[in-house]
Amino acid sequence: MRSTIRRTLVPLGAALALAACEGRLGSRAGDTPNQAVRRDGGLGDAGGDGSIVSTPDAGDPVLPVFAPQAATMHRLTRAQYRNSVRELLGAAVNVPTDIELDTQLYGFATVGAASITVSPRAAEQFEAASYNVAAQVFNDPARRMALVGCTPSAADDACARGFITRFGRRAWRRPLEMAEVDRWVTVSRAAAGAYRDPNKGLEYVVAGLLQAPHFLFRVERGEAVASIPAMRRYTGYEMAARLSFLLWSSTPDDALLDAAGRGELDTADGVRVQVRRMFADPRARASLTAFFSEYFKLDRIAPQTRDRMLYPLWSPSLVNSMIQEFERIVGETAFSDGDLRDIFTTRTTFIDQNLARLYGIPGTFDETFRRYEWPANAPRAGLLTTAAFLANNAHPVTTSPTHRGKFIRQFLLCQPIPPPPAGVTTDIPPPMPGVVQTFRQRLEMLHLQPPACAACHTAMDPVGFGLEHYDAIGAYRTTDNTLPVDARGTLDGADFRSGRELAEAVRNHRALPGCMVRNMYRYATGHVEADSEAVVIRDVERAFAAQGYQFRVLIEALAASDGFRYAANGG
């Protein structure tokens, strides 16, 4: 019987997918707009709704007139799917992990999610997962009552219809239209009739709603604004979803949907109010810390290997500790209303027994993480001297000044490094017999002396040399191949002699804030910024700098920007 009902309901998802492809997905008509985006290259609504208004400084480069990107559909990432299901059905729900892996583009799964659809295999996985999680709740009377809030006497009574209306609004992140409610009531009748159980009807409704495109995708179309025919403003409900998946990696709560229904998310000031509320919620810390994990590409650590003869401490447990330390440092610093750049120089960290052994910290530690302050003369401070960063940018047997320097240049300062020429081997040959050299000395000979190599490596290796005191798993050392480590270098005019001094140079580099804003903009919008959005990024960076580089200010300014709130026509 169960398989029969499931076969009956599967075409419903297919029909909805077809509707999405044909552009027939419903959207709420917004209030008559009275705002207009400025067309002089600046930002801000003509109606004065609180958007950032750009005033070019003397000597600023002339930037293109602002023009937003077209609206699109964003498939939920694995984290967004998991968090949304738990938000809707309860934290105790065991969400299946057999879900298609994320596709990362330009460093972020959110960018990939705006470029992919649902493969046949993924559709089967989402279908199975939706029936699984719905059954977990409806097979438990207490959890079922907590979700439904009443006991239906029939598949289409007031209790059932009310639940479908409420749950549909939360699951699809907008109110269901009357025809949609009626359709799901029909599904409820079919399943309840087959099982002779109204609760079973609602179970199948939940499973159906969770495998529909309106749940699996963030559907964005925007609404017309009469005074700016070239643009569309995201509707209040679309903005609610954009905000919730940015700050919480999850579906909007009732307060956010209510604000959307009242039209409060149609203005930048209304968006700011919600961002402040949401940033203070613990979900924001977990979600936005994950941005930094993607930004620093921490998912690449676990698959790495190390020679256990050279690095006996290397283990999956140590890798997990490395990642947790990194994320705890970010959370502690970014959410303290201090200077976000301090993530590169803070002396505060969090240590368990694995890291205590690796870092050589005396005392008794266990698997519990403890707050720890590095002494003023310690060789470590901030993210660049964590084992997570150092091990993630190293070779299996040796360090890699090239990888470490390239990461700093390319991802922290947004200074592109071209790929090596075709046919050039990037393998490091073994040391010459009888010659005792540090790894730095070998690279200087191999990378910095040949003109063809020096053109690119001069930008990377001298920066990475500042981290040569840390080996391939992040342990501190004073010698390399019996010779003293030389960690001297220069970063765009700032001299350094150690990892800590390099971190200070990165923290104070003029390109760092803008690069962080650029990456957060990609993460938040789900696309790589176009030239026509440069003015938005510049003005968000200005707001960020004006208030002491607080992370909260960065998120608020970005969410309230016209680049986040408007789309081009024709998406």
Secondary structure by P-SEA (a helix, b strand, c coil): caaaaaaaaaaaaaaaaaaaaaccbbbbbccccccccccccccccccccccbbbbbcccccccccccccbbbbbcccaaaaaaaaaaacccccccccccbbbbbccccaaaaaacccccaaaaaaaaaaaaaaaaaaaacaaaaaaaccccccccccaaaaaaaaaaaaaaacccccaaaaaaaaaaaaaaaaaaccaaaaaaaaaaaaaaccccccccccccccccccccccccaaaaaaaaaaacccccccaaaaaaaaacccccaaaaaaaaaaaaacaaaaaaaaaaaaaaacccccccccccccccccccaaaaaaaaaaaaaaaaaccccccccccccccccccccaaaaaaaccccccccbbbbbbcccccccccccccaaaaaacccccbbbaaaaaaaaacccccccccccccccccccccccccccccaaaaaaacccccccccccccccccccccccccccccccccccccbbbbccccccccccccaaaaaaaaaaccaaaaaaaaaaaaaaacccccccaaaaaaaaaaaaaaacccaaaaaaaaaaccccccccccc
